[in-house]
Amino acid sequence: MIELESKDYYRALPALDQVKINTLFSRSVLEQNIDGKVFADCAGSPRAFYVVHSYGMSLLFGERGDEAFERSLFDYLTNKTGTKRTAEWLQADPAGDWTSLIDSIRTSHNGMLVTGVDLPEGDTPRAISLHTRVNFRFDQQAYLAAKELSFKQDEMIVQTTKEQFGALAEGVVPRFFWRDAAHFEAEGIGFTLLRDGEIAATAFSACCTKNQLEIGIETAQKYRGKGYAFSVSSALIDYCLEHGLEPVWACRLENEGSYNLAQKLGFVPVLNLPYYRLAY
């Protein structure tokens, strides 16, 4: 694996266009709308790519066959050098036969954790764990029917401001998906529900293209269970429909809150993908 310079990120876009799953977070890195890293099998005519979003999501895609790339991929996924300090979540193009490679790396690495083989003294590496990521399809008619039946909130919903951007510090919040408040204000959009002057819930554009908008959503702990997430997400979906954008939703299957909310909003689960939490 070699790290590409940002001027060469465009080389990965044709291969990304062939990936038939939700890849908006990777596209935002390749189009340099957000910080990240891009690795490839070579610099001149790369065919295999590994894109890491600054929020800790990564995508493996392209063509298999480069042995040096796949050996270095083992070192990266298992954090052999100890350079990764935070969790990273990996998905791979299901059409590229990458899953079998990742599974073999996971089995080998986790087996070494059990046996203690080849581990430096005092080292405490973590296992690579397998989860599931769900891609959804938006059903506009189902959404409109659900919205008609939904409870109407009395609390104020406003377009997310630069000040609110800075105040949202924890959870799935805009600052992890935009360079700064000015960038969000210029190219992003969000809606925030206020309760007694406090930010109770925010839905925002996590990634955008000219015709798609991926939804990010966070509700403050003490305001959960009140339907606020539905209300702010509905405001953002309405914005999408008014501006000719397809709303996009994806989440871990284990995230029951997001998974259930998506379906309440008219999103239909269409694809389950292996999703790996990497060693660090």
Sequence and secondary structure as in RCSB ss.txt:
>XXXX:A:sequence
MIELESKDYYRALPALDQVKINTLFSRSVLEQNIDGKVFADCAGSPRAFYVVHSYGMSLLFGERGDEAFERSLFD
YLTNKTGTKRTAEWLQADPAGDWTSLIDSIRTSHNGMLVTGVDLPEGDTPRAISLHTRVNFRFDQQAYLAAKELS
FKQDEMIVQTTKEQFGALAEGVVPRFFWRDAAHFEAEGIGFTLLRDGEIAATAFSACCTKNQLEIGIETAQKYRG
KGYAFSVSSALIDYCLEHGLEPVWACRLENEGSYNLAQKLGFVPVLNLPYYRLAY
>XXXX:A:secstr
 EE  GGGGGGGHHHHHT  S  HHHHHHHTTSS EEEEES SSS  EEEEEETTSEEEEEE    HHHHHHHHH
HHTTTT    S  EEEE GGGTHHHHHHHHHHHHHHHHHHTTT  TT      EEEEEEEEEE HHHHHHHHHHS
    SEEEE  HHHHHH  SSS GGGTSSSHHHHHHH  EEEEEETTEEEEEEEEEEE SSEEEEEEEE GGGTT
SSHHHHHHHHHHHHHHHTT EEE EEETT HHHHHHHHHTTEEEEEEEEEEE   
